């Protein structure tokens, strides 16, 4: 078995080990599966996905780049960025959707991800990046998102993003943050409360409820962005020894 195949198996094992984290795809095949009551689906074309990952690991041009629309977005800092070129390419990331005036799940998820951010310490913005995309781009200006970020005490390495409503909807659909039931999906109050994380160069992607144990989310992100000498199927956080509590 090749080394990348072992790594895929380790990813599946690590995701299973943390309990609340579920596999979306060890590799990106025909595309993200849509949300189905919190359950994750296997890649639609595992053979093609395996071939794509083989190419990615061999140093060939990244076959996953075309999966992500390279759309123009605006950050809460007022900067213009492209989704793939500036935010995903070559990075380990976590992505979620939210909106500033949300009175439902958004505040709790953001507070939980702040805990994850603190657990990652100085690896935020260096090894791992968070991206929160708005579901209300027509209302959430960069200034409004900046106020939201300040209110929750988010730090470097975490961007809140807005842009053209059609572009945000394209990203929501392509990234698998849409319900398969159109009626359910049309109600903003029912928006998917999942966060998705991945190692873009390797094509490793997973998902977890946004309110999952922050230590488990952080450990998985650390595992996806290993430091020199790191071993095992679960990443260790700063200050942790070689054995998980």
ZIUR-V523096 format. One record per residue. N is the residue number from 1. RES is the residue in one letter. D_CENTER is the distance of its C-alpha to the mean C-alpha in whole Angstrom. Layout:
BEGIN
n->N res->RES d_center->D_CENTER
n->N res->RES d_center->D_CENTER
END
This chain:
BEGIN
n->1 res->X d_center->28
n->2 res->X d_center->26
n->3 res->X d_center->24
n->4 res->X d_center->21
n->5 res->X d_center->22
n->6 res->X d_center->22
n->7 res->X d_center->19
n->8 res->X d_center->17
n->9 res->X d_center->20
n->10 res->X d_center->19
n->11 res->X d_center->15
n->12 res->X d_center->16
n->13 res->X d_center->19
n->14 res->X d_center->16
n->15 res->X d_center->14
n->16 res->X d_center->17
n->17 res->X d_center->19
n->18 res->X d_center->16
n->19 res->X d_center->17
n->20 res->X d_center->15
n->21 res->X d_center->12
n->22 res->X d_center->13
n->23 res->X d_center->12
n->24 res->X d_center->11
n->25 res->X d_center->12
n->26 res->X d_center->13
n->27 res->X d_center->14
n->28 res->X d_center->13
n->29 res->X d_center->17
n->30 res->X d_center->18
n->31 res->X d_center->15
n->32 res->X d_center->12
n->33 res->X d_center->14
n->34 res->X d_center->14
n->35 res->X d_center->14
n->36 res->X d_center->17
n->37 res->X d_center->18
n->38 res->X d_center->15
n->39 res->X d_center->16
n->40 res->X d_center->14
n->41 res->X d_center->16
n->42 res->X d_center->17
n->43 res->X d_center->17
n->44 res->X d_center->19
n->45 res->X d_center->21
n->46 res->X d_center->21
n->47 res->X d_center->24
n->48 res->X d_center->22
n->49 res->X d_center->19
n->50 res->X d_center->21
n->51 res->X d_center->23
n->52 res->X d_center->20
n->53 res->X d_center->18
n->54 res->X d_center->22
n->55 res->X d_center->22
n->56 res->X d_center->19
n->57 res->X d_center->20
n->58 res->X d_center->24
n->59 res->X d_center->23
n->60 res->X d_center->24
n->61 res->X d_center->22
n->62 res->X d_center->18
n->63 res->X d_center->19
n->64 res->X d_center->15
n->65 res->X d_center->15
n->66 res->X d_center->17
n->67 res->X d_center->14
n->68 res->X d_center->13
n->69 res->X d_center->15
n->70 res->X d_center->16
n->71 res->X d_center->17
n->72 res->X d_center->18
n->73 res->X d_center->17
n->74 res->X d_center->18
n->75 res->X d_center->17
n->76 res->X d_center->18
n->77 res->X d_center->20
n->78 res->X d_center->22
n->79 res->X d_center->21
n->80 res->X d_center->20
n->81 res->X d_center->17
n->82 res->X d_center->16
n->83 res->X d_center->13
n->84 res->X d_center->13
n->85 res->X d_center->16
n->86 res->X d_center->15
n->87 res->X d_center->11
n->88 res->X d_center->10
n->89 res->X d_center->13
n->90 res->X d_center->14
n->91 res->X d_center->11
n->92 res->X d_center->8
n->93 res->X d_center->5
n->94 res->X d_center->3
n->95 res->X d_center->3
n->96 res->X d_center->6
n->97 res->X d_center->10
n->98 res->X d_center->13
n->99 res->X d_center->17
n->100 res->X d_center->19
n->101 res->X d_center->22
n->102 res->X d_center->20
n->103 res->X d_center->22
n->104 res->X d_center->20
n->105 res->X d_center->17
n->106 res->X d_center->16
n->107 res->X d_center->18
n->108 res->X d_center->17
n->109 res->X d_center->13
n->110 res->X d_center->14
n->111 res->X d_center->16
n->112 res->X d_center->14
n->113 res->X d_center->12
n->114 res->X d_center->15
n->115 res->X d_center->16
n->116 res->X d_center->13
n->117 res->X d_center->13
n->118 res->X d_center->17
n->119 res->X d_center->17
n->120 res->X d_center->15
n->121 res->X d_center->18
n->122 res->X d_center->19
n->123 res->X d_center->16
n->124 res->X d_center->14
n->125 res->X d_center->14
n->126 res->X d_center->16
n->127 res->X d_center->14
n->128 res->X d_center->10
n->129 res->X d_center->9
n->130 res->X d_center->7
n->131 res->X d_center->8
n->132 res->X d_center->9
n->133 res->X d_center->11
n->134 res->X d_center->14
n->135 res->X d_center->16
n->136 res->X d_center->19
n->137 res->X d_center->19
n->138 res->X d_center->23
n->139 res->X d_center->23
n->140 res->X d_center->21
n->141 res->X d_center->22
n->142 res->X d_center->21
n->143 res->X d_center->24
n->144 res->X d_center->22
n->145 res->X d_center->19
n->146 res->X d_center->20
n->147 res->X d_center->22
n->148 res->X d_center->20
n->149 res->X d_center->18
n->150 res->X d_center->21
n->151 res->X d_center->22
n->152 res->X d_center->19
n->153 res->X d_center->20
n->154 res->X d_center->16
n->155 res->X d_center->17
n->156 res->X d_center->17
n->157 res->X d_center->13
n->158 res->X d_center->12
n->159 res->X d_center->12
n->160 res->X d_center->13
n->161 res->X d_center->14
n->162 res->X d_center->17
n->163 res->X d_center->19
n->164 res->X d_center->21
n->165 res->X d_center->20
n->166 res->X d_center->21
n->167 res->X d_center->18
n->168 res->X d_center->15
n->169 res->X d_center->17
n->170 res->X d_center->16
n->171 res->X d_center->12
n->172 res->X d_center->12
n->173 res->X d_center->14
n->174 res->X d_center->13
n->175 res->X d_center->9
n->176 res->X d_center->11
n->177 res->X d_center->11
n->178 res->X d_center->15
n->179 res->X d_center->17
n->180 res->X d_center->20
n->181 res->X d_center->23
n->182 res->X d_center->23
n->183 res->X d_center->25
n->184 res->X d_center->23
n->185 res->X d_center->20
n->186 res->X d_center->23
n->187 res->X d_center->23
n->188 res->X d_center->20
n->189 res->X d_center->21
n->190 res->X d_center->19
n->191 res->X d_center->16
n->192 res->X d_center->13
n->193 res->X d_center->12
n->194 res->X d_center->9
n->195 res->X d_center->6
n->196 res->X d_center->3
n->197 res->X d_center->3
n->198 res->X d_center->6
n->199 res->X d_center->9
n->200 res->X d_center->10
n->201 res->X d_center->14
n->202 res->X d_center->14
n->203 res->X d_center->12
n->204 res->X d_center->10
n->205 res->X d_center->8
n->206 res->X d_center->7
n->207 res->X d_center->7
n->208 res->X d_center->9
n->209 res->X d_center->11
n->210 res->X d_center->10
n->211 res->X d_center->14
n->212 res->X d_center->14
n->213 res->X d_center->16
n->214 res->X d_center->14
n->215 res->X d_center->16
n->216 res->X d_center->14
n->217 res->X d_center->11
n->218 res->X d_center->12
n->219 res->X d_center->14
n->220 res->X d_center->11
n->221 res->X d_center->9
n->222 res->X d_center->13
n->223 res->X d_center->14
n->224 res->X d_center->11
n->225 res->X d_center->13
n->226 res->X d_center->17
n->227 res->X d_center->19
n->228 res->X d_center->23
n->229 res->X d_center->25
n->230 res->X d_center->22
n->231 res->X d_center->23
n->232 res->X d_center->22
n->233 res->X d_center->19
n->234 res->X d_center->17
n->235 res->X d_center->16
n->236 res->X d_center->19
n->237 res->X d_center->18
n->238 res->X d_center->21
n->239 res->X d_center->24
n->240 res->X d_center->24
n->241 res->X d_center->26
n->242 res->X d_center->26
n->243 res->X d_center->26
n->244 res->X d_center->24
n->245 res->X d_center->25
END
